[in-house]
Amino acid sequence: MGVLRVQKLLAYDNYSAFIGFKIIRNKQRLGHSAYLM
């Protein structure tokens, strides 16, 4: 049970990190296009 919870936390951590990375990249892209305009 304890191990399962740790695996769940790790999976959630990886998922949120991946989502955060995508959001940062999208923000950078939006920033670049706004800067060019």
N, CA, C, O and CB atoms as a CASP TS submission, in Angstrom:
PFRMAT TS
TARGET T0000
AUTHOR 0000-0000-0000
METHOD Language model
MODEL 1
PARENT N/A
ATOM      1  N   MET     1       0.837  -1.196   0.000  1.00  0.00           N
ATOM      2  CA  MET     1       0.000   0.000   0.000  1.00  0.00           C
ATOM      3  C   MET     1       0.879   1.257   0.000  1.00  0.00           C
ATOM      4  O   MET     1       0.634   2.208  -0.741  1.00  0.00           O
ATOM      5  CB  MET     1      -0.951   0.000   1.226  1.00  0.00           C
ATOM      6  N   GLY     2       1.910   1.230   0.854  1.00  0.00           N
ATOM      7  CA  GLY     2       2.801   2.384   0.896  1.00  0.00           C
ATOM      8  C   GLY     2       3.531   2.585  -0.423  1.00  0.00           C
ATOM      9  O   GLY     2       3.671   3.706  -0.912  1.00  0.00           O
ATOM     10  N   VAL     3       3.998   1.461  -0.994  1.00  0.00           N
ATOM     11  CA  VAL     3       4.737   1.536  -2.264  1.00  0.00           C
ATOM     12  C   VAL     3       3.822   2.054  -3.373  1.00  0.00           C
ATOM     13  O   VAL     3       4.239   2.845  -4.218  1.00  0.00           O
ATOM     14  CB  VAL     3       5.317   0.144  -2.648  1.00  0.00           C
ATOM     15  N   LEU     4       2.577   1.598  -3.357  1.00  0.00           N
ATOM     16  CA  LEU     4       1.623   2.024  -4.379  1.00  0.00           C
ATOM     17  C   LEU     4       1.400   3.534  -4.302  1.00  0.00           C
ATOM     18  O   LEU     4       1.309   4.217  -5.322  1.00  0.00           O
ATOM     19  CB  LEU     4       0.285   1.275  -4.217  1.00  0.00           C
ATOM     20  N   ARG     5       1.314   4.034  -3.076  1.00  0.00           N
ATOM     21  CA  ARG     5       1.084   5.473  -2.908  1.00  0.00           C
ATOM     22  C   ARG     5       2.281   6.254  -3.439  1.00  0.00           C
ATOM     23  O   ARG     5       2.112   7.291  -4.081  1.00  0.00           O
ATOM     24  CB  ARG     5       0.829   5.822  -1.416  1.00  0.00           C
ATOM     25  N   VAL     6       3.486   5.763  -3.175  1.00  0.00           N
ATOM     26  CA  VAL     6       4.694   6.443  -3.666  1.00  0.00           C
ATOM     27  C   VAL     6       4.704   6.447  -5.189  1.00  0.00           C
ATOM     28  O   VAL     6       5.028   7.459  -5.810  1.00  0.00           O
ATOM     29  CB  VAL     6       5.978   5.758  -3.120  1.00  0.00           C
ATOM     30  N   GLN     7       4.347   5.305  -5.793  1.00  0.00           N
ATOM     31  CA  GLN     7       4.312   5.238  -7.258  1.00  0.00           C
ATOM     32  C   GLN     7       3.284   6.218  -7.812  1.00  0.00           C
ATOM     33  O   GLN     7       3.515   6.865  -8.833  1.00  0.00           O
ATOM     34  CB  GLN     7       3.989   3.803  -7.731  1.00  0.00           C
ATOM     35  N   LYS     8       2.155   6.319  -7.132  1.00  0.00           N
ATOM     36  CA  LYS     8       1.110   7.253  -7.574  1.00  0.00           C
ATOM     37  C   LYS     8       1.630   8.684  -7.505  1.00  0.00           C
ATOM     38  O   LYS     8       1.414   9.475  -8.424  1.00  0.00           O
ATOM     39  CB  LYS     8      -0.171   7.101  -6.707  1.00  0.00           C
ATOM     40  N   LEU     9       2.317   9.014  -6.409  1.00  0.00           N
ATOM     41  CA  LEU     9       2.852  10.369  -6.253  1.00  0.00           C
ATOM     42  C   LEU     9       3.893  10.665  -7.328  1.00  0.00           C
ATOM     43  O   LEU     9       3.920  11.764  -7.882  1.00  0.00           O
ATOM     44  CB  LEU     9       3.470  10.550  -4.853  1.00  0.00           C
ATOM     45  N   LEU    10       4.744   9.691  -7.623  1.00  0.00           N
ATOM     46  CA  LEU    10       5.769   9.887  -8.649  1.00  0.00           C
ATOM     47  C   LEU    10       5.125  10.082 -10.015  1.00  0.00           C
ATOM     48  O   LEU    10       5.548  10.942 -10.787  1.00  0.00           O
ATOM     49  CB  LEU    10       6.738   8.692  -8.684  1.00  0.00           C
ATOM     50  N   ALA    11       4.114   9.295 -10.311  1.00  0.00           N
ATOM     51  CA  ALA    11       3.439   9.407 -11.600  1.00  0.00           C
ATOM     52  C   ALA    11       2.785  10.786 -11.712  1.00  0.00           C
ATOM     53  O   ALA    11       2.861  11.429 -12.759  1.00  0.00           O
ATOM     54  CB  ALA    11       2.381   8.278 -11.773  1.00  0.00           C
ATOM     55  N   TYR    12       2.142  11.237 -10.632  1.00  0.00           N
ATOM     56  CA  TYR    12       1.491  12.545 -10.635  1.00  0.00           C
ATOM     57  C   TYR    12       2.536  13.653 -10.788  1.00  0.00           C
ATOM     58  O   TYR    12       2.304  14.637 -11.490  1.00  0.00           O
ATOM     59  CB  TYR    12       0.670  12.749  -9.339  1.00  0.00           C
ATOM     60  N   ASP    13       3.683  13.490 -10.129  1.00  0.00           N
ATOM     61  CA  ASP    13       4.756  14.473 -10.212  1.00  0.00           C
ATOM     62  C   ASP    13       5.255  14.597 -11.648  1.00  0.00           C
ATOM     63  O   ASP    13       5.421  15.703 -12.163  1.00  0.00           O
ATOM     64  CB  ASP    13       5.912  14.090  -9.275  1.00  0.00           C
ATOM     65  N   ASN    14       5.493  13.452 -12.291  1.00  0.00           N
ATOM     66  CA  ASN    14       5.961  13.455 -13.677  1.00  0.00           C
ATOM     67  C   ASN    14       4.924  14.108 -14.584  1.00  0.00           C
ATOM     68  O   ASN    14       5.267  14.878 -15.481  1.00  0.00           O
ATOM     69  CB  ASN    14       6.262  12.018 -14.153  1.00  0.00           C
ATOM     70  N   TYR    15       3.652  13.792 -14.341  1.00  0.00           N
ATOM     71  CA  TYR    15       2.566  14.334 -15.167  1.00  0.00           C
ATOM     72  C   TYR    15       2.485  15.854 -15.028  1.00  0.00           C
ATOM     73  O   TYR    15       2.400  16.567 -16.028  1.00  0.00           O
ATOM     74  CB  TYR    15       1.219  13.694 -14.775  1.00  0.00           C
ATOM     75  N   SER    16       2.512  16.348 -13.791  1.00  0.00           N
ATOM     76  CA  SER    16       2.407  17.789 -13.575  1.00  0.00           C
ATOM     77  C   SER    16       3.639  18.512 -14.126  1.00  0.00           C
ATOM     78  O   SER    16       3.533  19.632 -14.627  1.00  0.00           O
ATOM     79  CB  SER    16       2.236  18.096 -12.075  1.00  0.00           C
ATOM     80  N   ALA    17       4.811  17.865 -14.031  1.00  0.00           N
ATOM     81  CA  ALA    17       6.028  18.470 -14.572  1.00  0.00           C
ATOM     82  C   ALA    17       5.924  18.561 -16.092  1.00  0.00           C
ATOM     83  O   ALA    17       6.334  19.554 -16.693  1.00  0.00           O
ATOM     84  CB  ALA    17       7.282  17.653 -14.159  1.00  0.00           C
ATOM     85  N   PHE    18       5.368  17.509 -16.710  1.00  0.00           N
ATOM     86  CA  PHE    18       5.204  17.492 -18.164  1.00  0.00           C
ATOM     87  C   PHE    18       4.230  18.580 -18.598  1.00  0.00           C
ATOM     88  O   PHE    18       4.477  19.288 -19.574  1.00  0.00           O
ATOM     89  CB  PHE    18       4.711  16.111 -18.641  1.00  0.00           C
ATOM     90  N   ILE    19       3.121  18.712 -17.871  1.00  0.00           N
ATOM     91  CA  ILE    19       2.123  19.737 -18.193  1.00  0.00           C
ATOM     92  C   ILE    19       2.733  21.128 -18.011  1.00  0.00           C
ATOM     93  O   ILE    19       2.532  22.015 -18.841  1.00  0.00           O
ATOM     94  CB  ILE    19       0.857  19.575 -17.301  1.00  0.00           C
ATOM     95  N   GLY    20       3.475  21.308 -16.921  1.00  0.00           N
ATOM     96  CA  GLY    20       4.106  22.600 -16.676  1.00  0.00           C
ATOM     97  C   GLY    20       5.089  22.956 -17.779  1.00  0.00           C
ATOM     98  O   GLY    20       5.175  24.113 -18.190  1.00  0.00           O
ATOM     99  N   PHE    21       5.834  21.961 -18.260  1.00  0.00           N
ATOM    100  CA  PHE    21       6.798  22.188 -19.334  1.00  0.00           C
ATOM    101  C   PHE    21       6.084  22.633 -20.605  1.00  0.00           C
ATOM    102  O   PHE    21       6.538  23.547 -21.294  1.00  0.00           O
ATOM    103  CB  PHE    21       7.622  20.915 -19.601  1.00  0.00           C
ATOM    104  N   LYS    22       4.959  21.977 -20.912  1.00  0.00           N
ATOM    105  CA  LYS    22       4.203  22.338 -22.112  1.00  0.00           C
ATOM    106  C   LYS    22       3.642  23.752 -21.982  1.00  0.00           C
ATOM    107  O   LYS    22       3.653  24.519 -22.944  1.00  0.00           O
ATOM    108  CB  LYS    22       3.061  21.329 -22.360  1.00  0.00           C
ATOM    109  N   ILE    23       3.152  24.094 -20.792  1.00  0.00           N
ATOM    110  CA  ILE    23       2.591  25.440 -20.579  1.00  0.00           C
ATOM    111  C   ILE    23       3.681  26.488 -20.748  1.00  0.00           C
ATOM    112  O   ILE    23       3.453  27.536 -21.353  1.00  0.00           O
ATOM    113  CB  ILE    23       1.947  25.559 -19.168  1.00  0.00           C
ATOM    114  N   ILE    24       4.881  26.202 -20.208  1.00  0.00           N
ATOM    115  CA  ILE    24       5.992  27.157 -20.324  1.00  0.00           C
ATOM    116  C   ILE    24       6.359  27.348 -21.791  1.00  0.00           C
ATOM    117  O   ILE    24       6.593  28.473 -22.234  1.00  0.00           O
ATOM    118  CB  ILE    24       7.229  26.670 -19.516  1.00  0.00           C
ATOM    119  N   ARG    25       6.410  26.248 -22.549  1.00  0.00           N
ATOM    120  CA  ARG    25       6.760  26.358 -23.966  1.00  0.00           C
ATOM    121  C   ARG    25       5.694  27.148 -24.716  1.00  0.00           C
ATOM    122  O   ARG    25       6.021  27.962 -25.580  1.00  0.00           O
ATOM    123  CB  ARG    25       6.930  24.960 -24.596  1.00  0.00           C
ATOM    124  N   ASN    26       4.420  26.917 -24.394  1.00  0.00           N
ATOM    125  CA  ASN    26       3.349  27.660 -25.060  1.00  0.00           C
ATOM    126  C   ASN    26       3.451  29.142 -24.720  1.00  0.00           C
ATOM    127  O   ASN    26       3.244  29.994 -25.585  1.00  0.00           O
ATOM    128  CB  ASN    26       1.963  27.108 -24.652  1.00  0.00           C
ATOM    129  N   LYS    27       3.770  29.455 -23.462  1.00  0.00           N
ATOM    130  CA  LYS    27       3.891  30.851 -23.049  1.00  0.00           C
ATOM    131  C   LYS    27       5.064  31.511 -23.787  1.00  0.00           C
ATOM    132  O   LYS    27       4.969  32.665 -24.204  1.00  0.00           O
ATOM    133  CB  LYS    27       4.085  30.954 -21.507  1.00  0.00           C
ATOM    134  N   GLN    28       6.157  30.777 -23.943  1.00  0.00           N
ATOM    135  CA  GLN    28       7.310  31.339 -24.653  1.00  0.00           C
ATOM    136  C   GLN    28       6.929  31.630 -26.100  1.00  0.00           C
ATOM    137  O   GLN    28       7.294  32.667 -26.654  1.00  0.00           O
ATOM    138  CB  GLN    28       8.523  30.370 -24.594  1.00  0.00           C
ATOM    139  N   ARG    29       6.184  30.694 -26.711  1.00  0.00           N
ATOM    140  CA  ARG    29       5.783  30.878 -28.103  1.00  0.00           C
ATOM    141  C   ARG    29       4.873  32.096 -28.215  1.00  0.00           C
ATOM    142  O   ARG    29       5.014  32.897 -29.139  1.00  0.00           O
ATOM    143  CB  ARG    29       5.071  29.611 -28.647  1.00  0.00           C
ATOM    144  N   LEU    30       3.930  32.238 -27.264  1.00  0.00           N
ATOM    145  CA  LEU    30       3.026  33.388 -27.281  1.00  0.00           C
ATOM    146  C   LEU    30       3.815  34.674 -27.065  1.00  0.00           C
ATOM    147  O   LEU    30       3.543  35.692 -27.701  1.00  0.00           O
ATOM    148  CB  LEU    30       1.930  33.240 -26.203  1.00  0.00           C
ATOM    149  N   GLY    31       4.789  34.621 -26.166  1.00  0.00           N
ATOM    150  CA  GLY    31       5.602  35.804 -25.905  1.00  0.00           C
ATOM    151  C   GLY    31       6.382  36.222 -27.131  1.00  0.00           C
ATOM    152  O   GLY    31       6.491  37.413 -27.422  1.00  0.00           O
ATOM    153  N   HIS    32       6.933  35.246 -27.861  1.00  0.00           N
ATOM    154  CA  HIS    32       7.713  35.564 -29.058  1.00  0.00           C
ATOM    155  C   HIS    32       6.824  36.201 -30.120  1.00  0.00           C
ATOM    156  O   HIS    32       7.206  37.198 -30.734  1.00  0.00           O
ATOM    157  CB  HIS    32       8.389  34.298 -29.618  1.00  0.00           C
ATOM    158  N   SER    33       5.627  35.624 -30.342  1.00  0.00           N
ATOM    159  CA  SER    33       4.740  36.172 -31.372  1.00  0.00           C
ATOM    160  C   SER    33       4.262  37.568 -30.975  1.00  0.00           C
ATOM    161  O   SER    33       4.127  38.441 -31.832  1.00  0.00           O
ATOM    162  CB  SER    33       3.530  35.236 -31.603  1.00  0.00           C
ATOM    163  N   ALA    34       4.006  37.786 -29.686  1.00  0.00           N
ATOM    164  CA  ALA    34       3.578  39.112 -29.238  1.00  0.00           C
ATOM    165  C   ALA    34       4.728  40.104 -29.412  1.00  0.00           C
ATOM    166  O   ALA    34       4.506  41.262 -29.767  1.00  0.00           O
ATOM    167  CB  ALA    34       3.106  39.072 -27.753  1.00  0.00           C
ATOM    168  N   TYR    35       5.952  39.647 -29.161  1.00  0.00           N
ATOM    169  CA  TYR    35       7.118  40.516 -29.289  1.00  0.00           C
ATOM    170  C   TYR    35       7.331  40.891 -30.762  1.00  0.00           C
ATOM    171  O   TYR    35       7.664  42.033 -31.080  1.00  0.00           O
ATOM    172  CB  TYR    35       8.383  39.822 -28.714  1.00  0.00           C
ATOM    173  N   LEU    36       7.134  39.912 -31.653  1.00  0.00           N
ATOM    174  CA  LEU    36       7.315  40.179 -33.082  1.00  0.00           C
ATOM    175  C   LEU    36       6.249  41.149 -33.588  1.00  0.00           C
ATOM    176  O   LEU    36       6.531  41.970 -34.462  1.00  0.00           O
ATOM    177  CB  LEU    36       7.267  38.865 -33.888  1.00  0.00           C
ATOM    178  N   MET    37       5.044  41.068 -33.061  1.00  0.00           N
ATOM    179  CA  MET    37       3.975  41.969 -33.484  1.00  0.00           C
ATOM    180  C   MET    37       4.238  43.367 -32.912  1.00  0.00           C
ATOM    181  O   MET    37       3.455  44.288 -33.146  1.00  0.00           O
ATOM    182  CB  MET    37       2.581  41.434 -33.024  1.00  0.00           C
TER
END
